[in-house]
Amino acid sequence: AGAEKAAGFIDRCERFGLPLLVLVDTPGFMPGSRQERIGVIRHGAGLLRAFASASVPKLTLVVRKAFGGAAITMNSRDLGADLVFAWPGAEVGIMAASEAVAITDRRRLQDADPRERELAAQEYAERHLNADAAASGGFVDEVIEPEQTRDRLSWALAALESR
């Protein structure tokens, strides 16, 4: 329902020529049969189409978490976001650190104690999920401090105004 509502909002902004500012904090789509029954993928695809087809200026700010397909769906660079900003504490990646190390270090951590798994996840997050890593990978254009947010967004909207 939220994805349908957001897609409708994006379409209205497009019709009236209003720029989009997307604040992202999503742990991702949760897999499972319940989600399949309620059509999470189908509704998420509608949101993805709405962002991809919008021609108004599109800005994204990752404030906390942006994981997996949900992060892509929420006005990512790949969908045509004009600028993507992230706060320094933001985490951006395919999945959260604990899930990632459960896959990548499965054999090594299979008999490990919880503290060792936690340390492995923390190391993974520090290397791969921080905002600077997302910026160097091209997923984020600029890492900004929270107190810079208003100025940077204002600058971006002014720069994109003539579009």
Secondary structure, DSSP 8 states (H G I E B T S, - for coil): -HHHHHHHHHHHHHHHT--EEEEEEE-----SHHHHHHTHHHHHHHHHHHHHH--S-EEEEEEEEEEHHHHHHTT-GGGT-SEEEE-TT-EEESS-HHHHHHHHTHHHHTT--HHHHHHHHHHHIIIIIBHHHHHHTTS-SEE--GGGHHHHHHHHHHHHTT-
